[in-house]
Every structure is written in C-alpha cells, then in structure tokens.
Amino acid sequence: MISIGLVTEFFVVIFGLLAAASWNASDFNEDFASKKFNIYGVAMIVPTVGLLFLGGSALLLQKQIPQIEEIIWGALAGIIISAGLIAFCRIFRRVHGLWKPTKK
C-alpha cells in the first residue's frame, strides 16, 4: 500500500522539476530573443506576455480582481525587473560581446 506522504513527496519533486524546466525554457527563449532583437523591446515584451498569461489564467479560474495597491506593486516590480534585465544585458554586451542583434 502506498502512503499519502509518499505520493505527496513524489508530486513535490515532479512539480519542482517542472517549475525548473519552465523557468530555464523561458530564460533560454529570452536570451535567444535578446540576441535577435533589440534588448529594450525584449524587456518590454517579456513582462507583457507574463501579464497576459496571468490575467488569462485569473479570468479562466474566476479569481477576484486585486486591489489597486497590489496592482501598483506588481507594476512597479515589472518595471524594476525590466530595468534589471536591461542593465544585465548591457553589462554582458560590454564585457563579453553577448546579446548583440544579428544582422541579416
């Protein structure tokens, strides 16, 4: 007989691996896009796509709309993340020559 604790631990490991895989896949795609396109455009599109997915899933699951303070904090976090991504890519471009747009 399989205990509930064993099944729970199994799903914790599975969901942890899926979360790591999705994080790495999104990071790879972001790096790929930043090599092909302007980094400022990538920094604006990435949070927008995340917002669309989160908003769509909230509507699908019929969650309540957050308060205005929570929306402001979330928008501020998105701006800070975008600024950090731009700074990170600009530093790597100077140091390693990475994230340069390719020429056709």
C-alpha positions as a Markdown table, in Angstrom:
| # | Residue | x | y | z |
|---|---|---|---|---|
| 1 | Met | 0.0 | 0.0 | 0.0 |
| 2 | Ile | 1.3 | 3.5 | -0.9 |
| 3 | Ser | 1.1 | 6.1 | 1.8 |
| 4 | Ile | -0.2 | 9.6 | 1.2 |
| 5 | Gly | 3.1 | 11.1 | 2.4 |
| 6 | Leu | 5.0 | 9.3 | -0.3 |
| 7 | Val | 2.6 | 10.4 | -3.0 |
| 8 | Thr | 2.8 | 14.0 | -1.8 |
| 9 | Glu | 6.6 | 13.9 | -1.8 |
| 10 | Phe | 6.5 | 12.5 | -5.3 |
| 11 | Phe | 4.4 | 15.3 | -6.6 |
| 12 | Val | 6.6 | 17.9 | -4.8 |
| 13 | Val | 9.6 | 16.6 | -6.7 |
| 14 | Ile | 7.7 | 16.4 | -10.0 |
| 15 | Phe | 6.3 | 20.0 | -9.7 |
| 16 | Gly | 9.7 | 21.3 | -8.7 |
| 17 | Leu | 11.3 | 19.7 | -11.7 |
| 18 | Leu | 8.6 | 21.1 | -14.0 |
| 19 | Ala | 9.0 | 24.6 | -12.5 |
| 20 | Ala | 12.8 | 24.5 | -13.0 |
| 21 | Ala | 12.3 | 23.3 | -16.6 |
| 22 | Ser | 9.8 | 26.0 | -17.4 |
| 23 | Trp | 12.0 | 28.7 | -15.8 |
| 24 | Asn | 15.0 | 27.5 | -17.8 |
| 25 | Ala | 13.0 | 27.3 | -21.0 |
| 26 | Ser | 11.7 | 30.9 | -20.6 |
| 27 | Asp | 15.2 | 32.1 | -19.7 |
| 28 | Phe | 16.6 | 30.4 | -22.8 |
| 29 | Asn | 13.9 | 31.9 | -25.0 |
| 30 | Glu | 14.5 | 35.4 | -23.5 |
| 31 | Asp | 18.3 | 35.1 | -24.3 |
| 32 | Phe | 17.5 | 33.9 | -27.8 |
| 33 | Ala | 15.1 | 36.8 | -28.4 |
| 34 | Ser | 17.6 | 39.3 | -27.0 |
| 35 | Lys | 20.2 | 38.2 | -29.4 |
| 36 | Lys | 17.9 | 38.5 | -32.4 |
| 37 | Phe | 16.0 | 41.7 | -31.3 |
| 38 | Asn | 16.6 | 44.9 | -29.5 |
| 39 | Ile | 17.0 | 44.4 | -25.8 |
| 40 | Tyr | 14.7 | 47.2 | -24.9 |
| 41 | Gly | 11.9 | 45.6 | -27.0 |
| 42 | Val | 12.6 | 42.2 | -25.3 |
| 43 | Ala | 12.5 | 43.9 | -21.9 |
| 44 | Met | 9.1 | 45.3 | -22.6 |
| 45 | Ile | 7.6 | 42.2 | -24.3 |
| 46 | Val | 8.6 | 39.7 | -21.6 |
| 47 | Pro | 6.6 | 41.2 | -18.7 |
| 48 | Thr | 3.7 | 41.9 | -21.1 |
| 49 | Val | 3.5 | 38.3 | -22.1 |
| 50 | Gly | 3.6 | 37.2 | -18.4 |
| 51 | Leu | 0.8 | 39.7 | -17.6 |
| 52 | Leu | -1.3 | 38.3 | -20.4 |
| 53 | Phe | -0.8 | 34.7 | -19.2 |
| 54 | Leu | -1.5 | 35.6 | -15.6 |
| 55 | Gly | -4.5 | 37.7 | -16.5 |
| 56 | Gly | -5.9 | 35.0 | -18.7 |
| 57 | Ser | -5.5 | 32.3 | -16.1 |
| 58 | Ala | -7.1 | 34.6 | -13.5 |
| 59 | Leu | -10.1 | 35.1 | -15.7 |
| 60 | Leu | -10.3 | 31.4 | -16.5 |
| 61 | Leu | -10.2 | 30.4 | -12.9 |
| 62 | Gln | -12.6 | 33.3 | -12.0 |
| 63 | Lys | -10.3 | 34.9 | -9.4 |
| 64 | Gln | -11.2 | 38.2 | -7.9 |
| 65 | Ile | -9.6 | 41.4 | -9.1 |
| 66 | Pro | -6.7 | 42.6 | -6.9 |
| 67 | Gln | -6.9 | 45.9 | -5.0 |
| 68 | Ile | -5.3 | 48.9 | -6.7 |
| 69 | Glu | -2.3 | 48.8 | -4.2 |
| 70 | Glu | -1.5 | 45.3 | -5.3 |
| 71 | Ile | -1.7 | 46.2 | -8.9 |
| 72 | Ile | 0.7 | 49.2 | -8.4 |
| 73 | Trp | 3.2 | 47.0 | -6.5 |
| 74 | Gly | 3.0 | 44.4 | -9.3 |
| 75 | Ala | 3.6 | 47.1 | -12.0 |
| 76 | Leu | 6.5 | 48.5 | -10.0 |
| 77 | Ala | 8.0 | 45.0 | -9.7 |
| 78 | Gly | 7.7 | 44.6 | -13.5 |
| 79 | Ile | 9.4 | 47.9 | -14.2 |
| 80 | Ile | 12.3 | 47.0 | -11.8 |
| 81 | Ile | 12.7 | 43.6 | -13.4 |
| 82 | Ser | 12.8 | 45.1 | -16.9 |
| 83 | Ala | 15.4 | 47.7 | -15.8 |
| 84 | Gly | 17.4 | 44.9 | -14.2 |
| 85 | Leu | 17.3 | 42.9 | -17.4 |
| 86 | Ile | 18.4 | 45.8 | -19.5 |
| 87 | Ala | 21.3 | 46.6 | -17.1 |
| 88 | Phe | 22.3 | 42.9 | -17.0 |
| 89 | Cys | 22.3 | 42.6 | -20.8 |
| 90 | Arg | 24.1 | 45.9 | -21.3 |
| 91 | Ile | 26.9 | 44.8 | -18.9 |
| 92 | Phe | 27.3 | 41.5 | -20.7 |
| 93 | Arg | 27.3 | 43.2 | -24.0 |
| 94 | Arg | 30.2 | 45.3 | -22.9 |
| 95 | Val | 32.2 | 42.6 | -21.1 |
| 96 | His | 31.6 | 39.6 | -23.3 |
| 97 | Gly | 30.1 | 40.9 | -26.5 |
| 98 | Leu | 26.9 | 38.9 | -26.0 |
| 99 | Trp | 23.3 | 39.9 | -26.8 |
| 100 | Lys | 24.2 | 41.8 | -30.0 |
| 101 | Pro | 21.4 | 41.8 | -32.6 |
| 102 | Thr | 22.3 | 39.7 | -35.5 |
| 103 | Lys | 22.5 | 41.2 | -39.0 |
| 104 | Lys | 20.5 | 39.8 | -41.9 |
